[in-house]
């Protein structure tokens, strides 16, 4: 291999290298402000004109050299154990693919398991395997490095796929993604790596195929009226950029760069903006794709990686990304991604149907996002990048369950080792605080030792997405599932959880126990939007939270009103109005914990240790508290509902969840033991209720004390209002389901309310979780003499019975606050 393409500085090369992390192959934005869009358009158009005027002869090869190093990592020390491990992983995959590659003249496919090769899923994945082989050929120190035999075989294999399956004479069939993103991206990466060996005629033929199916980042080729958004637009921008560089077409590279800003449509679908509807980043940190799916951890991470890749690839070139609104992407690192990454894990509540992918666990998708942040940091201003590096260092150092260096390739290892060796960067502690992502119906509560994510849904945000054979058992993942993360159990959701957990008993959910059919396995994706409006909550001081969801179960008469109040050391869960008439049992699941292969964690109920035998179960009437080692405590303030406990060993297969063309899970059985706690509301309950307190990290003794002293007072848990008081912190938290009064607090309609007394003052936070009111009036139960501060949307009438009038119209469930005295 010609080693002349290594002129980049080591720092730039290593920074660029982060882009080749194995991101799950999945994939928006509408509504830019007119003035800002015009500014971006003028800026980008000006850049394009400059590009045409100043086009140095070596600009293409400089960028292509960087693209190569984004994949291979360039020069590295193969004696370093971390690099050696990454190289060994690459060699193992490449050796397997090389051994099984059909190189005969009479072949009808490249690999026997990818037939027929004319199927889009088969030829797309064939290109992906060829990219692995090309990477091994181009990587210094790899077993196949520089082999003429391998290079000739790759050129021949690419020609075979062109002649047989992917060429301008073909018409799209099946999943559009394979034609327009999956195949062209892998093909172009191969062309970058093999550019010194591919005959000019072959390269021209491959570029013609890409031109047919991915000519620009702006439109869906098989549906030209459909504008590309979000991660799909980012992916296509990369494809068009690589096409332009290989073709030495300056206008094409400029088109790719301008696609990020959507110059064609005056910024309408720019990736560098916050949106108020549809796909893209929202000001509150939400990220939505497919119009109604919370997708930060999958499509959002792909978008971040694509934008970071483009910034690194084109830095210093005539086509450099210079849209000033890229600052939106910088803000997203802190406001969108950091709150949903726990010690390098991407929270499953924001990964959509990707949770069913065996090869894309929370730690794998987390590593992809971490790599994207590091890459973006290489081109971002130091004022923001330095903070990201400190955060990333903390993520990497704390995760010893699935270490980052063992999850990524050579380029990522290089960049991470550089960061870890930099003593000037001090690893940041875990992010803490309460986050309400009202625009995607997600709530994340973060404390120093643990975090809890709530996955809600409404007529605005889907309860689940399925399709393309994925997420076949995702029925209840958006019905209030509660994901508890602790530093002592980073493998909870990544260690075989999804194929083995009982999908009818996801923690936090209230469910009708009917059996369900698999979510559709057909091509294309679909979502289920329930009919309820209320889903969301309020945040006070970035520390306390009130969350709520009105459950409207799919295919069932089950209805329920569910609240979670999140404080310093506890999560208080209340439910009321639990009603159904289908003749089936209804349950609320308190916990369903993966005990991993050992399964030996002790369960204690009211001070008595319970058996650890698999298959053990018991119903406790009047239980006051329970404790599970390694997790924490559970307090039941109103022990009228029978508590059921179960230890069971569950076996499943990833193929039960995912039969996708390029994501299908294996049929190998996976077994994990579980400890499950649930409350039984009986058959066809009428106006049933529940209350429990989750104490993450609490000891058995501390749990018993909480059960005895009751520091949290449940004032109301009925059809009108859920309200608690925490005397120690002076906190009152409430969900008003309708107009009503409790504990002297009166609301004119549905509302999430937090009220805290501190010193001589009061803090108030209010949100409309239904997103459908114009104003809310909140009457407080104490005298207010002075308004210290209030949002513009809040008017306070002071006095003995003060009233707050909050304009919530158009606020989309976001929190309104006031400080009173």
FIMARDREN-850470 format. One record per residue (C-alpha): x, y, z. Coordinates in pm, whole numbers, plus 50000, padded with zeros to 5 digits. Layout:
BEGIN
XYZ
...
END
This chain:
BEGIN
500005000050000
501275034649909
502035051350241
502345086550097
498845095350227
499995102350583
500865139150570
498275149250830
499555158151174
499125131051434
496625151951629
494485158551323
494785122751205
493795108651543
490915132751573
489655123151231
489965086651321
487015086851558
484505086851275
484885050551180
483245036851491
480775009651405
477535029151430
474315008951393
473185012951035
470085033951084
469485066951018
465715154651129
464565189151094
461845213850997
460955249651071
464055271751069
463595308251149
463375327650822
466095352750900
468545326751031
467835303650737
468525331850493
471775339550674
472845303250653
471895301250286
473865332250200
476835319850400
476815285250242
476235298649891
479135322349935
481325293450045
480315273749736
481355302349507
484655304849690
485135267449643
484715269949268
487215298549249
489845282849473
490285246149403
493905235549475
495005205049282
495855185049591
492665192949785
490925161149672
493775137849763
494315155450095
490665149550187
490715113850053
493815106550258
491965119050562
488945097550472
491245067450453
492665074850793
489185079250932
488775042150857
492205027350925
493645050551189
496895055551000
500115046551177
499875031251527
501905010751772
500784974751717
502714963652026
500394984052246
497884959152396
494874981152319
495844985551955
496794948951931
493354938552056
491584961251804
493814948151526
493134912251628
489384918851610
489744933251260
491964904251152
489514878351283
486564893151092
488594898250776
490044862950789
486564848050816
485204868750528
488274861650313
488124824350372
484464822350274
484564847249984
483654829849659
486364839749411
485414815749134
484454827248786
481094809448804
479964825349128
476424837749170
477044854449508
480034864849714
479044846050028
476694816350060
474724832450343
474054863950139
471824850349867
470254859649641
472774886949582
470164907149393
468184911749714
468914946949848
469694934250197
472114908850055
474114931149822
474204959150079
475664936150340
478044921750082
479444956750031
479794959750409
481884927950425
484024939950135
484634971950330
485934951350623
488304933050388
489404965750227
490024980250572
492204950750666
494084954250333
494704991350396
495544988850768
499204987850863
500084955751046
496914936950952
497324901350828
495934910250483
497694943850462
499004952750116
498244918849962
498014920349581
495814889549585
493354906049823
493324938649628
492654920849300
489904899949459
488254930949603
488294949149272
486774918449109
484124914649381
483084950949351
482784946548976
480664915349029
478224933849256
477994962249005
477314939148713
474884916848901
472994937149158
473754974249199
474024995548888
472195024048715
470024999548525
468394986348842
465234998949005
464795001449380
462904973649554
462404964249918
463894987350180
465005020250022
467755024350283
469904996650137
469895013449793
470375049349902
472515047550216
473755012950319
475205000949986
476595034149854
478345042950179
480105009250205
480925009849833
482465044549850
484535035350156
485905006249954
486695029949669
488515053549904
490645025550044
491335009349704
491625041149499
495185033149389
494104998949260
490655003749110
490745008848730
489355042148618
486515025548428
485475006048735
485545037048954
483425055748701
480925027148698
480665026349077
480205063949094
477475061648832
475635036849056
475905060349351
474735089249135
471635069449039
470575061249392
472095089049610
472655119349388
472155145249663
471465147850037
468205166449989
465685141749854
464625105449887
465485091249545
462595066749536
460215094449648
461545127449510
458945148949685
460145136450024
462885158150179
465565139950376
465815149350743
467925141051046
470295111551033
469295102150678
470355136550555
473625134150746
474355099650599
473645111550247
475815142350293
478755119650373
478005097950068
477815127649834
481015142349978
482965110249922
481505107949571
482635143249495
486145137449626
486595105349429
485215121649112
487215153549175
483955172549140
484085204349345
480405212349299
479485177749428
481515182149746
479965216449798
476515200849748
477305176150026
478425203250265
475435224950180
473165195250242
473965197650613
472485232650610
469825224650347
470795253350122
468515239349852
465405246150061
466695277250239
467465259550564
464095242250603
465655208550687
469005220550814
470675197851064
472035228551241
468825241851394
466335235051669
462845225751559
459395228251709
457835198751529
458845168651323
462365154651303
465415170351463
466845186051775
464515205352005
465455233652239
464655212152545
467205185652439
464765161752273
465615144651947
462865130251729
463015110051408
460215094451204
458035123351325
457065107251656
459865085351797
462305095052075
465525085951896
468475103952056
470445072052105
470095057951756
469225081851473
470385111551682
473785096051740
474105087851369
473325124151284
475935135951535
478505111851390
477735122851034
478075159851113
481275153251307
482655132551018
481925159950766
483515186150990
486675165251027
486805153350666
486525187950511
488375208350775
490895231650613
489655223450264
487925246550016
484675229850124
485055233250502
481825232650706
481435268950808
477755273050889
477775292851217
474665274351327
476745243051381
476725256451736
473335239151765
475215206351735
477635217552006
474725225752236
473215191652164
476265173952303
475555189152642
471775192252637
470715162252428
473335134852455
475055138852793
471845134852999
471075101252835
474555086052853
475375068553180
479035058653216
479265053352842
475935035052811
473265049652584
469955047652768
467555023352603
464635047352654
465945067552358
467085039452127
463705030151977
463624997551787
467434994751813
466974977752152
466164945651964
469494944851779
471854919051921
474904936851781
473814971151906
473564969352284
473445000252505
477224999652551
477814995952176
475545024852079
477005044152371
480515038852235
479365051751895
478045083652054
481165088052266
483295084851953
481165110351769
481575135152056
485345130452051
485455135551676
483335166851693
485605179651970
488555178151729
487035205851517
485045225051778
486215255851971
488235247752280
485695266252492
483225238052439
485475209152336
487505209152659
484385202752865
483335174252636
486735157752670
486455158553049
482995143053027
484125116152784
487115107853000
484775101853292
482525079553082
485455058552963
487175055153298
484055045253494
482865017553262
484824986253345
481944962953261
482164969052887
485344989752844
485245014752562
488645004752423
487364969652368
484304981252174
485855003451909
488305001751623
491865013651581
491055050351506
488875053251814
491445035852032
494045060951920
491925091152002
490775077052336
494315068052446
495465102952361
492685116752582
493315092552869
497015100952868
496385138452877
496825147853243
495515182753180
492055167853126
490405158553456
487625132953426
484255148753500
481865133553752
478505119753643
475975145053522
473315151553786
469975169153769
466435164053648
465625165853278
462165167553124
462335161752750
458785173352692
459075172352315
459785134952314
457885123152627
461025112752815
462115120953170
465615114853310
466475119053677
470195117953759
471855115154098
475555109754178
475205071854216
472195063653998
469875075253722
466315067253627
464795071853281
461055071353214
459725061952872
456275077552825
454005081052522
451035100852397
449175110552081
452355130452001
455125104852071
454885068051984
454625040952246
456905020152024
458215016751672
458444983651488
459004971351137
461694957550910
461544927251136
462724946751442
461414952451795
458844924751773
458114925352148
458294962752216
454614965852310
455054981352656
458374999752626
456575033452607
453925026752868
455895041953154
458845017953158
461355028453424
465035021953352
467165022553668
470925026353611
473455021953891
477215023653886
477364988854039
475354972253760
476254986753422
475234954653250
471584955653357
470104962553013
473064952752797
473624917652930
471014897152747
468144917052898
465884921252598
465704885052476
465184871652829
463074896953020
459354890253043
458114916352791
454754917352971
456394927953298
458644957453224
459464977653537
457225007953593
454414996653365
450764989053437
449604961853199
446694940753087
448044905153097
446674894952757
448974876952516
450194897852222
451114889651864
454524900151736
454754935451603
454814934551224
457804918751053
457104935150716
459314959850534
459104996150636
458555009050987
455425018551176
454545033851508
451735031251760
450425064451890
448075060352188
445145083752235
446155100552561
447305136752580
448965137352922
452585126152919
455415147153059
456075167653368
457795196753536
461255203153677
462165225553969
465645239954001
467075212753780
466845189754081
463275178454153
460725164453913
457085155153872
456185132553581
452825119253467
451195097453205
447595088753141
447725053053015
445455043152727
446435007152662
446554994052307
443874968552221
442474968952574
439984988452785
442704994053046
443055030253157
445265043253438
446715075453573
450395072453665
452725096953838
456365096653940
457815122154182
461615122854172
463605136954461
467135134654603
467195098154709
463845084054601
461295079154328
457675079654449
455315061554211
451545066154236
448735051954028
444975056554035
441895051553822
443145017253714
440125003653534
439514976353275
436614954553168
438204927152957
438074899153213
441844897753253
444214904853542
445874938853553
449304943153713
451704971353801
455324960453780
457524974554055
460734957353947
462024931253704
465754929453758
468284910653552
470414891353803
472944881253537
474364846153528
474874842653904
471344851454015
472354851654381
471204886054494
469334884454824
465704895254839
464364906755176
460714914455254
459824931255585
463184920555729
462864883755634
465264869155382
463454850955102
464574818954925
466944822554629
465764791254446
464824795754082
461074792054038
460324804554390
457324827454419
455164841554696
452354866154750
452744890055043
449614905155192
450414936955382
454114939555291
455604972655406
459004970955237
461334949755030
465024950954946
467074935854662
470834934554705
472754955254455
469684975554360
468044991854662
464814993154858
461094994154787
458585008755032
454825002555010
453035030355203
449575016055136
449984978455165
446434969955065
447494956754722
449044921954729
452784922054650
453924893154433
457544881954421
459124857754178
462544843754101
462734827653763
465304817553506
464214829153162
465484817652823
464964835452492
466634842152159
467554874651992
465824860951682
462564862451880
462894900451877
464604907951548
464414891351207
465644921551009
467554916850685
470754931750828
469994931351201
468544896551260
469414881451596
470914847351647
468894816551733
471304807752016
469404804952346
470204831152610
469354824652976
469254849453264
467724847853614
465354875553724
463834889154043
460374903753981
458064923454208
454564933554103
451224945054241
448084925854144
444984947554083
442774917554012
440554908553719
438824938153547
439624962653828
437584994153883
439375025454009
442265005654160
445395023454281
448955017654394
451795035454571
455415025554611
458715042854676
461915032354501
465105038854701
468065032154468
471215021854654
469535021054996
470534994055245
467974970755405
468254990455729
467725023755555
464745009455369
463194997255693
463665031555850
461985048255551
459055024255578
458695031955948
459235069755951
457525077455619
459475108955526
457285111455217
453625118455291
451125108055027
448345133555058
446205124054759
446095095354512
442765097154333
441145104854000
441605142354047
445085146354189
448255128454298
450085148754564
453015141854797
454855162155059
458495158155163
458885176655492
462685175155505
463085194855182
459875215055203
458735200254874
455175195654753
454745177654421
451485171354242
449845158753926
446435174353868
444475152753624
441705178153617
440675209353803
440795203354176
442275210454519
444575191354751
446555202855054
445355238254993
446775238354639
444215244654364
444685240453989
442255251053718
443095220953502
445585192753432
449035202853553
452375190653687
453245211953989
456305214854212
456375238454508
459285241854749
459575263055061
463115273755146
464135300055397
461705328555360
460875321055000
459065297354768
459955282254431
457185271454195
457345251053875
454305243153659
453825225153328
450905214653112
451695177853041
448785175352799
450115203052572
446555214252499
445565242452737
445755279852689
446195291153050
446465275453393
445545291453722
447275278854035
446145290554378
448775286854651
448045277955015
450175305555173
450685343155165
452975358454902
454175393954951
456695397554669
457585382754332
461365378354326
461385364953969
458885350153728
458945338053371
457295360853118
454505335253095
453685337553467
451575364953628
451345364754009
448565380954208
450115383854553
448315383854885
446915359855136
445645335554871
447985342254581
447075330754231
449495323253951
448145326853597
450375307653358
450135311352982
450865275952868
449555279252511
452265268952266
454705258952540
454535221952439
454645209652797
457705229052904
458095241853261
457155276853379
458745289453702
458535316953962
460435326554277
458255341854548
458655356154895
END
